[in-house]
């Protein structure tokens, strides 16, 4: 059965984060709660969860942790395969949508958790995965360490991330000159889309690491301007950049133009291809 509550407390690992880090994570949670990310998942990116679950060959009875799960686009297909799934995310509002919309007979537990400080035991899970989620945790090494810590020896780890060169990576590059500076020590999210970066993060703690670049095909947007307007309404990172610009009409207009142009460059006959990197490995 789907857990009908969302846990917000840890029963295992004490929370030792600094006040500064707590404030940063609260800001991140609010960012992803802004707009309507469930619309982004439902209308564009939701199918990627099943791609990751298939690549990991999730099986009945396995204990699966979905990190930065959002609305459960990976958790649900994993549970449909008969796995016992825990879906964690920093943003309670996204978990609430997942809990409310997932079939109630699926074995999913919904739990608020920071990807950089998971409230889980060492080696607790057979499969640990994250689909365009953990890549947005600001401290990449801490997040990678947590993914591996909670995976048992011989278990599987899988991460799906936007590439720097692909469409969403280029979206972040387009928005960067208009955005506030990142917090100290934060790394750019699309670095998770480079296999050499992931290899360095995981180090010798995994074996049989396999990586492949693939694309998400979407026909959702007829023009670059339509894409821009959709993201301005629904996508937290884009909303945050426009809020930062405030009433600076010239810079708002410039970003509007650049985002529309970016969308048009990636549109061919009404189709966009969004590149991502899919990495799977086995925990040593």
N, C-alpha and C positions, 0 to 999 in steps of 0.2 A: 504493500500500500504506500502511496505517496504520503510523506510526513505532512500533517496538516498545520504544523507550526514551523516557524523559522527561528532557529536557535541563534542567540547573539552572544552567548558566553562560552568560554572555554572550560572543558572538564578535564583537560590534560595539561597542556603547556601554559605556564603563566605568561601574561602579557608583560614583557619587559621593555617595550618600545619607549623612546623618549617622548616628552611632551611635544617637541618639535615634529617628530615623525607622526605622532597621532594627529596633529593639526594638518600636516600634509595629506595624510590618508583621508581625513574628513573632507578636505577640499576635493580630492580625487573622487570620493564617493558622491559628493554633490554634483560634480561635473557630469558623471555618467547618469545621474538621476534627472538632469536637466533635459529638456526636449522630449523626444519619444524614441529612445533606442529600441524598444520592442518593435516599432515600425520598421526600423532599419533591419532588424533581424528577420521579421516576417516577410518583408517585401524584397530583400536583397541578399543578405548574407547567411540566412538560417541554414541553408543546405550544406554549408561547410562542416557543421557538426557531425553529420552522418559520414562525410568523407574521412574525418579523423577517426571516428569509431571503427569504420571499415578497415582503415590502414592498421589499426592496433589489433584487429581481430578480437574484439571484446567478446567474451564467452559467458554462458550462464554460470552463475555462482561466484563469479569474480567480484572482489571488492574494488570498486572504481571510485577515484576522486577526480572530480572535474573542478579545476582551479580557475578562478575568474570566470565562472560559468555563465554569468549574465542571466538570461531567461531560460537557460537549460537546453540550448540547441545541440549540445553534445550529450548532456546528461540524459535527455529523453531517449535518443536512439540507443544509447548504451543500456538503459533500463529495459528497453523493448527486447534486447537480446538476452534478457534474463540476469543481468548483472545487478549487484546490490550497490547503488550509486549514492554518493554524497556530492551534492553540488554546492560549492562555496563561492562567495563573491563579496567584495567590499561594499557593494551598494544594496541595501535591503530592498529598495523599491524594485530592482530588477528581479531579485529572488521571489518577491511577492507575485510578480507577473508570472514567473515560471511555475510557481506553486499553484496558482489559480488556473492556469491553462493546461498544465500537463495532465494526462489521463490519471485519474485517482487510483487506479489499480497498479500503477508502476512503483517499484521499490526505490523511491528517491527521498533522501533527507536533504533539506535545504538549510544551509548554515552560513551566517555572516562570518567572513574571515578575511584577513589580510594575506595575500599571496606571499608576502615576505615574512610572515610569522604565523604559519598555519597551526591551528589548535589540534594537532594530530600527533599520534605516537610515531616514533621511528619505525619504518617498515610496515606501516599499518595496511597499506593498499597493494593490490596486485597490479593495478593499472593506475597511472597518474597522467592526466591529460589537460590540455588547455588549448582552446580554439580562439584565436585572435583575442586573447584575454590577458594572459600573464605578460605578454609583450608590453603592456602598458604599465606594469609595475615599474616605478622609477629606478630601482636599484637592481640591475639585472643579475648580478652575482648572488645577491641574497635570495632572489626569487628562484633562481636555478638550484641553489643549495637546498631550498625547501622542497622543491619538486622531487629531488633525489632523496632527500632525507626520509620522506614519508612513503617512498616506494620500497617494497621488500627486495632483497637480493633475488635476482632472476625475474623480477617483475618488469613491466613495460612502461616506458615514458614516451609520450607523444605531444608535440607542440606544432600548431599551425599558426603562421604569422605572415603578415603582409611584408613584401620585400621593399627595400628602399627604392628600387628602380621601377617597381610596378605602380599602378594607378594610385592606390591609397598612400604608398610611400611618397609619391610625388605630390599628393594633396598636402601631406604634412610639410613637405619642403616648400610648397607654395604659401602655406599659412605662417611658416616660421618667422619671416621678417615682420609680420604684423602682430605676433603673439608676445606675451610677457616672457622674460627670460626664465628658463627652467630652474627649479630649485637646485642648490648645490649638490653635486654628486649624482644627479639624475642622468640617465643615458637615453638617447633617442630610441623610441619604441621600434622603428623599423629595422634596427640592428639585429633583432631576433630573426629577421628574414634573410640573414647571411649565414651560410652554413659554417664558415670559419668562426664566426662569433659564437654560435651555439656549441661547436666543438670545444672552444676555449672555456665556455661556461661550465660544461659538463666534465671536461677533462678525462681522467682515466677512471672515472666512476661508472662509466657505461661501456658497453661493447656492442658490436653490430649496429653502429649508428648508420642509418639510411636516410638520405635526404633527396627530395625531388621538388622541382619547381612546377607548379601547375597554375591554371587560371580559373577564376570564377567568371562565368559568362552571364551577363545580365542584359536584359532588354527593357529594363525599367524606365530608362531616361531617353527621351527623344532628342534632347539638346543639352549642351553643356550648361545652359542657364537653368534648365529643369533640374539637373543634378545639383547645382549650387543651391537652388532654393529648397530642395528637399533636405540637404545637409544643414542649411541654416535653420530649418524648422526642427530637425530631429536629432542631429548628431552632436553629442555633448562637446567634444573638442572644438568643433566649428562654432558652436554657440558661444563657447568661452572666448574665442578669439574676437568675435564680433562684439561681445560685451566689453572686452578690454579696449576696443577702439572707441566705444561710446559714441559721442556726438561728432567725432572727427569725420565729417562727411567726405573729405577728399580721400582719406585712406580707406574708408568703407567702400567707396566707389572703385578705388583701385583694386581692392581685394575681390570685389564682385566681378570685375572684368577678368582678373587672372584666374579665378576659379571657373568661370564659364569657359574661358579659353582652354583651360586644362581639360575640362570635360569634353569639349569639342575635339581636341587632339586625340582622345582615346575612343571616340565614337566612330564606328565604321558601319554604315548601313543600319543604324539603329541599335548596334550591339557594342557593349563595352566588355573588355577582358581585364579582370583585376588579378594581378599576379600574386601568388603566395608561395611560401616555402613550407613543406610538410616534412617534419623530422620525427623519426621514431628510433628508439634505442632500447637496449636491455640493461637493467641495473646490474652492476657487478655484485 
